């Protein structure tokens, strides 16, 4: 990540027996991994990411939460964030310059 990139921290939380993937945008966004709305929430995250990458390069950084103990979700979300970063890089690289906000 270079100096002009923006890091967005992502972590897992457990609240009321539900698991949340939390994205640290200026206005925090989260996806409940245990309910039927997760697909719609992920779409909202993608829209926010697309908006962000028109402004500057973005890198998601997965931060392990020591209070969160569900190993399977930790492993899956780490890989998901890694793959998502690859896609963000590809989209940004292939985005026409006129779409990037200067």
Short mmCIF file of the C-alpha atoms (twelve columns), coordinates in Angstrom:
data_MODEL
# 
_entry.id   MODEL 
# 
loop_
_atom_site.group_PDB 
_atom_site.id 
_atom_site.type_symbol 
_atom_site.label_atom_id 
_atom_site.label_alt_id 
_atom_site.label_comp_id 
_atom_site.label_asym_id 
_atom_site.label_seq_id 
_atom_site.Cartn_x 
_atom_site.Cartn_y 
_atom_site.Cartn_z 
_atom_site.pdbx_PDB_model_num 
ATOM 1   C CA . UNK A 1   0.000   0.000   0.000   1 
ATOM 2   C CA . UNK A 2   1.446   3.401   -0.909  1 
ATOM 3   C CA . UNK A 3   1.071   6.718   0.954   1 
ATOM 4   C CA . UNK A 4   -2.011  7.854   -0.904  1 
ATOM 5   C CA . UNK A 5   -3.924  4.639   -0.228  1 
ATOM 6   C CA . UNK A 6   -6.583  4.445   2.414   1 
ATOM 7   C CA . UNK A 7   -6.671  1.534   4.854   1 
ATOM 8   C CA . UNK A 8   -10.056 0.288   5.980   1 
ATOM 9   C CA . UNK A 9   -9.911  -1.945  9.022   1 
ATOM 10  C CA . UNK A 10  -12.127 -5.002  9.135   1 
ATOM 11  C CA . UNK A 11  -12.738 -7.230  12.145  1 
ATOM 12  C CA . UNK A 12  -15.115 -9.844  13.513  1 
ATOM 13  C CA . UNK A 13  -17.396 -9.332  16.508  1 
ATOM 14  C CA . UNK A 14  -19.857 -11.535 18.335  1 
ATOM 15  C CA . UNK A 15  -23.001 -9.891  19.717  1 
ATOM 16  C CA . UNK A 16  -26.038 -11.687 21.086  1 
ATOM 17  C CA . UNK A 17  -24.860 -15.027 19.655  1 
ATOM 18  C CA . UNK A 18  -24.472 -13.561 16.151  1 
ATOM 19  C CA . UNK A 19  -21.270 -13.032 14.194  1 
ATOM 20  C CA . UNK A 20  -20.565 -9.718  12.460  1 
ATOM 21  C CA . UNK A 21  -17.939 -8.727  9.915   1 
ATOM 22  C CA . UNK A 22  -17.381 -5.038  10.656  1 
ATOM 23  C CA . UNK A 23  -15.891 -2.606  8.104   1 
ATOM 24  C CA . UNK A 24  -14.372 0.604   9.469   1 
ATOM 25  C CA . UNK A 25  -15.596 3.064   6.861   1 
ATOM 26  C CA . UNK A 26  -16.177 6.640   8.041   1 
ATOM 27  C CA . UNK A 27  -19.647 5.360   8.790   1 
ATOM 28  C CA . UNK A 28  -19.131 1.825   10.087  1 
ATOM 29  C CA . UNK A 29  -20.798 -0.905  8.036   1 
ATOM 30  C CA . UNK A 30  -21.329 -4.484  9.086   1 
ATOM 31  C CA . UNK A 31  -22.544 -7.799  7.785   1 
ATOM 32  C CA . UNK A 32  -24.268 -10.265 10.089  1 
ATOM 33  C CA . UNK A 33  -22.943 -13.630 9.006   1 
ATOM 34  C CA . UNK A 34  -25.855 -15.521 10.585  1 
ATOM 35  C CA . UNK A 35  -28.970 -14.014 9.019   1 
ATOM 36  C CA . UNK A 36  -30.837 -13.808 5.739   1 
ATOM 37  C CA . UNK A 37  -29.881 -10.149 5.183   1 
ATOM 38  C CA . UNK A 38  -26.168 -10.908 4.846   1 
ATOM 39  C CA . UNK A 39  -26.282 -10.918 1.023   1 
ATOM 40  C CA . UNK A 40  -27.995 -7.513  0.928   1 
ATOM 41  C CA . UNK A 41  -25.550 -6.158  3.498   1 
ATOM 42  C CA . UNK A 42  -22.624 -7.414  1.415   1 
ATOM 43  C CA . UNK A 43  -24.048 -5.611  -1.615  1 
ATOM 44  C CA . UNK A 44  -24.101 -2.392  0.426   1 
ATOM 45  C CA . UNK A 45  -20.461 -2.956  1.386   1 
ATOM 46  C CA . UNK A 46  -19.545 -3.413  -2.284  1 
ATOM 47  C CA . UNK A 47  -21.279 -0.152  -3.200  1 
ATOM 48  C CA . UNK A 48  -19.335 1.659   -0.464  1 
ATOM 49  C CA . UNK A 49  -16.078 0.095   -1.649  1 
ATOM 50  C CA . UNK A 50  -16.737 1.086   -5.255  1 
ATOM 51  C CA . UNK A 51  -17.428 4.647   -4.130  1 
ATOM 52  C CA . UNK A 52  -14.213 4.697   -2.102  1 
ATOM 53  C CA . UNK A 53  -12.014 3.336   -4.890  1 
ATOM 54  C CA . UNK A 54  -13.136 6.093   -7.250  1 
ATOM 55  C CA . UNK A 55  -11.529 8.538   -4.803  1 
ATOM 56  C CA . UNK A 56  -8.281  6.750   -3.918  1 
ATOM 57  C CA . UNK A 57  -6.707  3.313   -3.714  1 
ATOM 58  C CA . UNK A 58  -8.160  1.278   -0.864  1 
ATOM 59  C CA . UNK A 59  -6.778  -1.661  1.076   1 
ATOM 60  C CA . UNK A 60  -8.800  -3.672  3.547   1 
ATOM 61  C CA . UNK A 61  -6.872  -4.772  6.624   1 
ATOM 62  C CA . UNK A 62  -8.200  -7.675  8.649   1 
ATOM 63  C CA . UNK A 63  -7.549  -7.117  12.339  1 
ATOM 64  C CA . UNK A 64  -7.925  -10.069 14.654  1 
ATOM 65  C CA . UNK A 65  -10.143 -9.318  17.615  1 
ATOM 66  C CA . UNK A 66  -8.709  -11.189 20.640  1 
ATOM 67  C CA . UNK A 67  -12.207 -11.424 22.128  1 
ATOM 68  C CA . UNK A 68  -13.575 -13.197 19.055  1 
ATOM 69  C CA . UNK A 69  -13.013 -16.962 19.219  1 
ATOM 70  C CA . UNK A 70  -14.877 -18.622 16.308  1 
ATOM 71  C CA . UNK A 71  -11.902 -20.028 14.389  1 
ATOM 72  C CA . UNK A 72  -13.766 -21.025 11.237  1 
ATOM 73  C CA . UNK A 73  -15.113 -17.501 10.664  1 
ATOM 74  C CA . UNK A 74  -11.673 -16.025 11.389  1 
ATOM 75  C CA . UNK A 75  -10.021 -18.230 8.753   1 
ATOM 76  C CA . UNK A 76  -12.758 -17.698 6.162   1 
ATOM 77  C CA . UNK A 77  -12.880 -13.922 6.666   1 
ATOM 78  C CA . UNK A 78  -9.086  -13.581 6.445   1 
ATOM 79  C CA . UNK A 79  -9.164  -15.312 3.066   1 
ATOM 80  C CA . UNK A 80  -12.203 -13.324 1.982   1 
ATOM 81  C CA . UNK A 81  -10.485 -10.011 2.774   1 
ATOM 82  C CA . UNK A 82  -7.335  -11.168 0.961   1 
ATOM 83  C CA . UNK A 83  -9.386  -12.054 -2.135  1 
ATOM 84  C CA . UNK A 84  -11.393 -8.857  -1.896  1 
ATOM 85  C CA . UNK A 85  -8.165  -6.820  -1.837  1 
ATOM 86  C CA . UNK A 86  -7.068  -8.531  -5.061  1 
ATOM 87  C CA . UNK A 87  -10.385 -7.639  -6.682  1 
ATOM 88  C CA . UNK A 88  -10.179 -4.033  -5.449  1 
ATOM 89  C CA . UNK A 89  -6.715  -3.733  -6.998  1 
ATOM 90  C CA . UNK A 90  -7.939  -5.174  -10.305 1 
ATOM 91  C CA . UNK A 91  -10.997 -2.931  -10.436 1 
ATOM 92  C CA . UNK A 92  -8.949  0.160   -9.593  1 
ATOM 93  C CA . UNK A 93  -6.307  -0.738  -12.192 1 
ATOM 94  C CA . UNK A 94  -8.900  -1.300  -14.918 1 
ATOM 95  C CA . UNK A 95  -11.080 1.677   -13.998 1 
ATOM 96  C CA . UNK A 96  -11.101 4.393   -16.661 1 
ATOM 97  C CA . UNK A 97  -9.274  7.502   -15.463 1 
ATOM 98  C CA . UNK A 98  -12.342 9.664   -16.007 1 
ATOM 99  C CA . UNK A 99  -14.179 7.689   -13.302 1 
ATOM 100 C CA . UNK A 100 -11.482 8.380   -10.715 1 
ATOM 101 C CA . UNK A 101 -12.140 11.486  -8.663  1 
ATOM 102 C CA . UNK A 102 -9.052  13.654  -8.595  1 
# 
